[in-house]
Amino acid sequence: MSALQLRRVEPLAHAQAQAIQRWRRAGREAGLGRVPGHCDYLRFRAQGDGGDWQGLIAAQDWLYRVFPQLQSMLKLETSLANVLGLFRAAPRPLLLELGELHDRALSDIECVVSARLPTCQLPWLQTPRGRMWLLQLPTAPPAVSERLGVGSWLDELPLRLELILGVSQVSQTGRLRLHKGDVLRIVQRTQRCCLAGRCLGTFTFTQEGLQMQPTVTDANPDNPPDADAKVDLGALPVRLEFLLAPHETDLATLSRIIEGQLIPLAEDAARHIEVRANGKPVALGELVQLDGQLGVELLQVYRARDDE
């Protein structure tokens, strides 16, 4: 084939699907669908840490969840205008306990009758005050602060640990004069353990080997380690590589390929992208186009046996 035929991933649909997965992992009931048109809604804009977002919630359903006794006391439904007033006056009308959808303040609150409801599919989230539909998601992705725990599916990730005894300085002229047998002095002893340019701690020599003292700081020897800081292994950078399926060849064919011969690819080559983390295969995906750039949509993630 002359070129890979890549499936296009729409950024909005991708963002909605990712949000629904995050909510479900947090133990919330969530999904994607059309807003039912049999009732009227309250529309609002919320200000959160990840940016503004917009939502819809059924007016009468919200009212009876906040004041459950009203449903048996009232003979007629409360007017939409009255529900709107109560929603505006409530100190916490939504009771959201989800950091991504933090509702620090609500604004632009208005009524939406069934005839003006959007017809496209929207992500929804079940809340203590009823089902909420997201007209607009927060612009910034949620912050992830998970620490790497024992038994993680990346426990066997290859890492290069550097044990730095110390540093010294030499001029360019002095470097050119180095010869076999010269002795270089370690002027400043640091005895630091570093990984991916970050200091994980210091070490001391013992009769059994090296004793590690965890700290966290940068790799600048001028900055002393903070002995009270905790090492967050989950925050260490990981190099990801994306590889097409391996191609069997021989030396004669390879020489022609180097000179410009085309490498044949299978029709489904785009669906066999191997993702490697620090050289270790961790996932399999499909090559796609997302917002004008190449991306890999994961089809399979390799997990440890005990992982969920």
PAVEXKE-604715 format. One line per field, with one value per residue (C-alpha): x, y, z; residue in three letters; residue number from 1. Coordinates in pm, whole numbers, always signed. Layout:
x <- [X, ...];
y <- [Y, ...];
z <- [Z, ...];
residuo <- [ALA, ...];
num <- [NUM, ...];
//
This chain:
x <- [+0, +127, +6, -159, -531, -573, -903, -976, -1061, -1278, -1129, -1468, -1583, -1245, -1259, -1612, -1519, -1213, -1422, -1680, -1405, -1254, -1592, -1657, -1313, -1402, -1705, -1966, -2249, -2189, -2260, -2333, -2678, -2941, -3112, -3471, -3722, -4014, -3928, -3772, -3415, -3189, -2881, -2574, -2205, -1966, -1626, -1376, -1004, -981, -1169, -1533, -1784, -2157, -2433, -2802, -3014, -3386, -3564, -3838, -3608, -3358, -3632, -3770, -3422, -3345, -3691, -3830, -4128, -4266, -4361, -4627, -4740, -4794, -5094, -4947, -4586, -4390, -4341, -4013, -3946, -3977, -3741, -3495, -3511, -3451, -3159, -2998, -3049, -2914, -2561, -2452, -2715, -2520, -2326, -2053, -1763, -1556, -1246, -1266, -1615, -1552, -1833, -1669, -1929, -2230, -2337, -2553, -2829, -3139, -3438, -3438, -3770, -3783, -3817, -3474, -3279, -2971, -3031, -2674, -2543, -2389, -2197, -2399, -2311, -2536, -2520, -2695, -2925, -3015, -2864, -2649, -2570, -2244, -2284, -1917, -1633, -1357, -1082, -790, -739, -760, -440, -314, -142, -133, +178, +335, +251, +386, +229, +187, +168, +489, +690, +924, +979, +1352, +1522, +1879, +1989, +2298, +2514, +2705, +3002, +3073, +3175, +3482, +3581, +3846, +3923, +3903, +4280, +4314, +4073, +4285, +4592, +4440, +4645, +4640, +4758, +4638, +4438, +4136, +4028, +3663, +3642, +3279, +3136, +2764, +2694, +2357, +2122, +1971, +1715, +1608, +1783, +1615, +1775, +1608, +1833, +2183, +2383, +2653, +2908, +2863, +3038, +2741, +2714, +2535, +2272, +2008, +1856, +1548, +1513, +1382, +1533, +1674, +2001, +2190, +2477, +2460, +2120, +2145, +1887, +1591, +1610, +1243, +1101, +929, +1012, +715, +814, +495, +611, +934, +941, +907, +1021, +747, +821, +564, +665, +508, +491, +839, +931, +1130, +1408, +1757, +2081, +2037, +1686, +1800, +2069, +1808, +1574, +1850, +1899, +1533, +1326, +977, +898, +571, +316, +18, -331, -391, -46, -201, -379, -60, +134, +347, +392, +713, +796, +1170, +1206, +944, +624, +330, +42, -89, -276, -405, -247, -505, -532, -637, -677, -432, -164, -70, -182, -217, -549, -481, -649, -482, -281, -58, -141, +13, -178, -304, -406, -771];
y <- [+0, +351, +522, +430, +502, +648, +677, +1031, +1080, +1383, +1582, +1651, +1288, +1176, +1421, +1310, +941, +1006, +1203, +925, +671, +890, +929, +556, +480, +716, +497, +725, +625, +797, +755, +919, +989, +1242, +1465, +1340, +1594, +1517, +1784, +2127, +2187, +2433, +2540, +2683, +2766, +2650, +2790, +2523, +2465, +2305, +2584, +2670, +2403, +2401, +2164, +2081, +1928, +1844, +2117, +1918, +1623, +1857, +2020, +1694, +1564, +1881, +1899, +1542, +1633, +1871, +1594, +1461, +1802, +1985, +1913, +2101, +2115, +2420, +2664, +2658, +3017, +2920, +2626, +2859, +3095, +2813, +2682, +3026, +3068, +2725, +2747, +2420, +2323, +2036, +1866, +1748, +1568, +1534, +1752, +1771, +1923, +2150, +2408, +2695, +2933, +2909, +3175, +3223, +3015, +2999, +2785, +2565, +2429, +2093, +2250, +2418, +2114, +2006, +1709, +1576, +1313, +1450, +1294, +1259, +1201, +1081, +1319, +1336, +1600, +1408, +1328, +1611, +1655, +1823, +2081, +2180, +1996, +2168, +2291, +2163, +1790, +1682, +1671, +1323, +1278, +901, +752, +443, +154, -196, -434, -173, -305, -110, -255, -421, -104, -84, +212, +339, +439, +660, +663, +991, +1003, +1371, +1644, +1842, +2093, +2103, +2353, +2270, +2284, +2058, +1809, +1784, +1711, +1409, +1092, +737, +719, +1067, +1092, +1319, +1458, +1447, +1801, +1796, +1467, +1442, +1065, +1107, +853, +998, +874, +1053, +1370, +1373, +1309, +1026, +1057, +1021, +714, +623, +342, +48, -287, -455, -204, +128, +262, +471, +777, +883, +1252, +1446, +1749, +1833, +1709, +2034, +1957, +2315, +2240, +2016, +1738, +1784, +1502, +1536, +1521, +1209, +1049, +1027, +747, +797, +1146, +1026, +1081, +776, +767, +634, +492, +399, +125, -19, -396, -555, -630, -944, -884, -998, -818, -799, -652, -415, -271, -195, -39, +193, +303, +407, +94, +103, -115, -304, -272, -489, -346, -342, -210, +99, -122, -288, -6, -123, +123, +84, +255, +278, -5, -235, -318, -184, -147, -210, +57, +197, +488, +767, +1135, +1355, +1729, +1737, +1530, +1165, +974, +618, +500, +218, -111, -323, -235, -505, -547, -747, -1058, -902, -568, -485];
z <- [+0, -81, +235, +562, +570, +917, +1100, +1217, +1583, +1655, +1947, +2110, +2093, +2225, +2517, +2604, +2599, +2817, +3068, +3094, +3158, +3433, +3604, +3591, +3734, +4018, +4091, +3931, +3702, +3367, +2998, +2665, +2519, +2420, +2673, +2730, +2602, +2834, +3095, +3141, +3254, +3430, +3243, +3419, +3385, +3659, +3747, +3845, +3888, +3545, +3371, +3310, +3218, +3140, +3247, +3233, +3507, +3512, +3708, +3884, +3953, +4117, +4325, +4465, +4548, +4744, +4905, +4892, +5112, +4846, +4605, +4844, +4968, +4638, +4421, +4126, +4006, +4113, +3829, +3641, +3750, +4118, +4074, +3906, +4204, +4451, +4245, +4244, +4620, +4721, +4866, +4701, +4446, +4288, +4573, +4334, +4499, +4184, +4154, +3777, +3798, +4094, +4112, +4298, +4159, +3925, +3678, +3368, +3529, +3309, +3222, +2914, +2791, +2617, +2272, +2307, +2420, +2218, +1990, +1984, +2223, +2543, +2832, +3151, +3513, +3792, +4091, +4432, +4279, +3966, +3629, +3495, +3126, +3024, +2749, +2780, +2953, +3154, +2925, +3136, +3204, +3566, +3768, +3847, +4183, +4213, +4370, +4220, +4450, +4494, +4245, +3976, +3620, +3545, +3834, +3584, +3382, +3287, +3454, +3453, +3803, +3816, +4129, +4120, +4354, +4302, +4062, +3970, +3708, +3442, +3170, +2802, +2781, +3083, +2933, +2620, +2832, +3007, +2966, +3087, +3446, +3545, +3870, +3875, +4212, +4315, +4450, +4564, +4689, +4631, +4650, +4483, +4323, +4006, +3758, +3439, +3552, +3894, +4230, +4422, +4725, +4861, +4956, +5204, +5195, +5433, +5463, +5294, +5009, +4965, +5204, +5028, +5193, +4992, +4908, +4613, +4443, +4102, +3958, +4026, +4264, +4395, +4552, +4858, +4890, +5121, +5372, +5470, +5115, +4984, +4652, +4415, +4178, +3980, +3879, +3713, +3334, +3110, +2747, +2520, +2174, +1910, +1668, +1356, +1338, +1286, +928, +848, +594, +495, +432, +56, +86, +359, +134, -133, +128, +247, -114, -138, -199, -47, +251, +196, +475, +558, +509, +886, +979, +1139, +1394, +1517, +1680, +1972, +2258, +2457, +2786, +2842, +2591, +2749, +2553, +2755, +2507, +2157, +1963, +1638, +1455, +1415, +1330, +1620, +1573, +1281, +1456, +1465, +1772, +1893, +2034, +2278, +2192, +2460, +2770, +2914, +3282, +3560, +3664, +3988, +3836, +3782];
residuo <- [MET, SER, ALA, LEU, GLN, LEU, ARG, ARG, VAL, GLU, PRO, LEU, ALA, HIS, ALA, GLN, ALA, GLN, ALA, ILE, GLN, ARG, TRP, ARG, ARG, ALA, GLY, ARG, GLU, ALA, GLY, LEU, GLY, ARG, VAL, PRO, GLY, HIS, CYS, ASP, TYR, LEU, ARG, PHE, ARG, ALA, GLN, GLY, ASP, GLY, GLY, ASP, TRP, GLN, GLY, LEU, ILE, ALA, ALA, GLN, ASP, TRP, LEU, TYR, ARG, VAL, PHE, PRO, GLN, LEU, GLN, SER, MET, LEU, LYS, LEU, GLU, THR, SER, LEU, ALA, ASN, VAL, LEU, GLY, LEU, PHE, ARG, ALA, ALA, PRO, ARG, PRO, LEU, LEU, LEU, GLU, LEU, GLY, GLU, LEU, HIS, ASP, ARG, ALA, LEU, SER, ASP, ILE, GLU, CYS, VAL, VAL, SER, ALA, ARG, LEU, PRO, THR, CYS, GLN, LEU, PRO, TRP, LEU, GLN, THR, PRO, ARG, GLY, ARG, MET, TRP, LEU, LEU, GLN, LEU, PRO, THR, ALA, PRO, PRO, ALA, VAL, SER, GLU, ARG, LEU, GLY, VAL, GLY, SER, TRP, LEU, ASP, GLU, LEU, PRO, LEU, ARG, LEU, GLU, LEU, ILE, LEU, GLY, VAL, SER, GLN, VAL, SER, GLN, THR, GLY, ARG, LEU, ARG, LEU, HIS, LYS, GLY, ASP, VAL, LEU, ARG, ILE, VAL, GLN, ARG, THR, GLN, ARG, CYS, CYS, LEU, ALA, GLY, ARG, CYS, LEU, GLY, THR, PHE, THR, PHE, THR, GLN, GLU, GLY, LEU, GLN, MET, GLN, PRO, THR, VAL, THR, ASP, ALA, ASN, PRO, ASP, ASN, PRO, PRO, ASP, ALA, ASP, ALA, LYS, VAL, ASP, LEU, GLY, ALA, LEU, PRO, VAL, ARG, LEU, GLU, PHE, LEU, LEU, ALA, PRO, HIS, GLU, THR, ASP, LEU, ALA, THR, LEU, SER, ARG, ILE, ILE, GLU, GLY, GLN, LEU, ILE, PRO, LEU, ALA, GLU, ASP, ALA, ALA, ARG, HIS, ILE, GLU, VAL, ARG, ALA, ASN, GLY, LYS, PRO, VAL, ALA, LEU, GLY, GLU, LEU, VAL, GLN, LEU, ASP, GLY, GLN, LEU, GLY, VAL, GLU, LEU, LEU, GLN, VAL, TYR, ARG, ALA, ARG, ASP, ASP, GLU];
num <- [1, 2, 3, 4, 5, 6, 7, 8, 9, 10, 11, 12, 13, 14, 15, 16, 17, 18, 19, 20, 21, 22, 23, 24, 25, 26, 27, 28, 29, 30, 31, 32, 33, 34, 35, 36, 37, 38, 39, 40, 41, 42, 43, 44, 45, 46, 47, 48, 49, 50, 51, 52, 53, 54, 55, 56, 57, 58, 59, 60, 61, 62, 63, 64, 65, 66, 67, 68, 69, 70, 71, 72, 73, 74, 75, 76, 77, 78, 79, 80, 81, 82, 83, 84, 85, 86, 87, 88, 89, 90, 91, 92, 93, 94, 95, 96, 97, 98, 99, 100, 101, 102, 103, 104, 105, 106, 107, 108, 109, 110, 111, 112, 113, 114, 115, 116, 117, 118, 119, 120, 121, 122, 123, 124, 125, 126, 127, 128, 129, 130, 131, 132, 133, 134, 135, 136, 137, 138, 139, 140, 141, 142, 143, 144, 145, 146, 147, 148, 149, 150, 151, 152, 153, 154, 155, 156, 157, 158, 159, 160, 161, 162, 163, 164, 165, 166, 167, 168, 169, 170, 171, 172, 173, 174, 175, 176, 177, 178, 179, 180, 181, 182, 183, 184, 185, 186, 187, 188, 189, 190, 191, 192, 193, 194, 195, 196, 197, 198, 199, 200, 201, 202, 203, 204, 205, 206, 207, 208, 209, 210, 211, 212, 213, 214, 215, 216, 217, 218, 219, 220, 221, 222, 223, 224, 225, 226, 227, 228, 229, 230, 231, 232, 233, 234, 235, 236, 237, 238, 239, 240, 241, 242, 243, 244, 245, 246, 247, 248, 249, 250, 251, 252, 253, 254, 255, 256, 257, 258, 259, 260, 261, 262, 263, 264, 265, 266, 267, 268, 269, 270, 271, 272, 273, 274, 275, 276, 277, 278, 279, 280, 281, 282, 283, 284, 285, 286, 287, 288, 289, 290, 291, 292, 293, 294, 295, 296, 297, 298, 299, 300, 301, 302, 303, 304, 305, 306, 307, 308];
//
